């Protein structure tokens, strides 16, 4: 079980543009002003106005959920669709006693979305019925088989750390998937897969963070260090980061080190860091292993100029360690600390509370909620012409999407990787916005295309 745990945690760490597990207590639903059931929705046009089921607008998008019945007749024999209901499913790695995973909260976030949408009247008056499947870390294939047997219209909000499993099964049974994220390029490149924030690509890499770091810390990047787990998927992602940062931002990785499963004896590696006078540090692994290395760095008295960490580290566990203080942490969703100024993020937090899951509000959960809104937007546009084929066509046409303000702007319809970034800084156990001062730093020029394929 230890080997499985490390394997899956390291796989999850690859999702550099798609993950995070931060549940920020400062932005609890109790502090978010959100209209509830029966609200008028009259003041939903402003960016700071609260939103609810009756709102016609949800931040930057139209509310796709309502009881407005469409004209025309429903096509016969559409899987999962009746005159009154639409049945969808969510596959995710749920809570378990052996391996704490950042994917915990995805299922609850989909329950929150369904409760919100059904309160608003469903989609074109059809209530949503949600079936849930636990992929149990290593059983994504079995969960997919179960979903294929259950007469679903689509999979929505899904997220499993071993999502290379089940791809062929899903494609064969014709299920369209609007996932919270993809952990592997196998899932990203699969047929009829969409995600609200496309990030993982075998050839394209968002070099924006590297370029900003190089501008802010030009000396540090000339003595850089990359550490990653020696699993194929983790090492591939680490190598892609090295390739992109060296090509686009002039980094010089004087140390590129693969680490073995569960190895927490970093004394010799830290000595090598001393010898090479490393000033920039990044790592693709689980939070526990990264903290162990940072603790050893601190013990041996190395003063790093930059600790640069991916989205999976937007996590209270990291914040609890003084060794991580000052670390820069990426996120592609709006910071939880800004929920009071972000009406749709406040809506998400409110409905997580409504389904008794306030403590499981995570950045991956935010992406699952956005996936629900993305799917609902496409279905709403179909009216009674609701088939899986038409759903795919409608989703392919949604080329601008930010979930109403939940996350950075993206192009889910064409699956183009994001070219935006946002850095938080960990200060005294709290994550605060570092760059940019507001919104996200976006530039199409950040998207770097490599001649090499980095496949996972």
Residue, then its C-alpha position, 0 to 999 in steps of 0.5 A: x500500500x505504501x508503494x501505491x500511495x507514493x505512486x499515486x501522490x507523485x502522479x498527482x503532483x504532475x498536474x502542474x496546471x490543474x491541481x491544488x488542495x488548499x481549503x482556506x479557512x479565511x475564506x469560509x462560506x460563513x464569510x461569503x455574502x451569497x444569495x440563497x434560494x428565493x433571491x431576486x437576482x436583481x443585482x447580479x450585474x456587478x462584479x462584486x454582487x452576490x449570486x444565487x439560483x435565481x440570478x440570470x448571470x453568474x459573474x462573467x457567464x449566463x446562468x445555464x440552470x433554469x426551469x425554462x422548458x424548451x420547445x420541440x420534442x426530445x429525441x428518443x433513446x438518448x442515454x440518461x435523458x428523460x423529459x424530466x431528468x438528466x443523469x450524469x456521473x462523477x468518478x474520483x478518488x475519494x477519502x480513504x484511510x491509507x492515502x490522503x489525496x487532494x482529489x478528495x472534495x471533487x465528488x462533494x463539489x459536484x454534489x454542490x453544483x447539482x444542488x445549486x443547479x436543481x434549485x435553479x430549476x435544473x437545465x431546461x427544467x430537467x432535474x440533474x441526477x448524479x451517480x458517484x464512483x470511487x476510483x479508489x486510487x488504482x481502480x479507475x478502470x473498474x469505476x469507468x466500467x460501472x459508469x458505462x453500465x449505468x445509462x449516463x448521459x455524460x461524466x462531469x467533474x471527474x478527477x482521478x490520479x491514475x486517469x490513464x486507466x479507463x480511457x479506452x473503456x470510456x471511449x468505447x461506450x461513448x461517454x462524453x467527459x467534462x473533467x475537473x482536470x486531467x492527470x495524464x496526457x493519455x486522458x488529455x488526448x482522449x476522444x471527447x474529453x474536455x476540461x474547464x482549464x486545459x493545462x497538460x500537453x505532451x508538446x506545449x508548456x506554459x513558460x510564463x511562470x519561468x519567464x517571470x521568475x527569471x525577470x525577478x530573480x535573474x541570478x537565482x535561475x543560473x543555479x537551479x535545481x529540479x527534483x522529481x520522483x523517478x516514476x515515468x509520469x513524474x520524471x516526464x513532467x519534471x523533464x518538461x519543466x526543465x526543457x521549457x524553462x531552459x529554452x524560454x527563460x534561460x534557466x540553468x539546472x545545475x542539478x536535475x535529480x530523480x528520487x526513489x519512492x519514499x526516499x526522505x534521506x536527502x543529506x547527500x543531495x543537500x550537500x550537493x546543493x551546497x557544492x553547486x551553490x543552488x539558489x533556485x529550487x523546484x520539485x515535482x512530488x508529494x507535499x510530504x517528500x518536498x517538506x522533508x527535503x526543505x527541512x533538510x535544506x533548512x537544517x544544513x543552513x542553505x539559504x535559497x533565493x527562490x522556492x518555486x512550487x506547483x499548484x498541488x502545493x496550495x495546501x495547508x500542509x505546506x503552510x504548517x511548516x516553517x521550512x516552506x515559508x517564503x515559497x512561491x506557489x502557483x494556482x490557476x483558480x481564484x485565491x480563496x482569500x478573495x472569495x468575498x470579492x468573487x461572487x461565483x467563488x462565494x457561490x461555490x463555497x456556500x453550496x459546499x456548506x449546503x452539502x455539509x462539505x465546507x471543509x473539503x473546498x479545494x482548488x480541484x473542487x473549484x474546477x469540478x464546479x466549473x466543469x459542471x457549469x461548462x457542461x450545463x452551458x452546453x446542454x442548456x444551449x441544446x434545448x431538446x436537441x440533446x444527444x451526446x453528439x450534439x453535446x460534443x459539438x456544443x462543447x467544441x464551440x466554447x472557446x472562452x471560459x473562466x467559470x464565471x470568474x472561478x479561474x483563469x481564462x481558458x479555451x476548453x472547446x479546442x483544448x488549448x493549454x492555458x497561457x496564464x499564471x498566478x503566483x501566491x506566496x506563503x507567508x507565516x502559514x498564509x497564502x497571499x497574492x504575489x503576482x500579478x496584483x490582480x487577475x492573472x498574468x496572460x500572454x499567448x507568447x508564454x505557450x512554448x512548443x517543444x520538438x519533443x513529446x512528453x507523454x504520460 
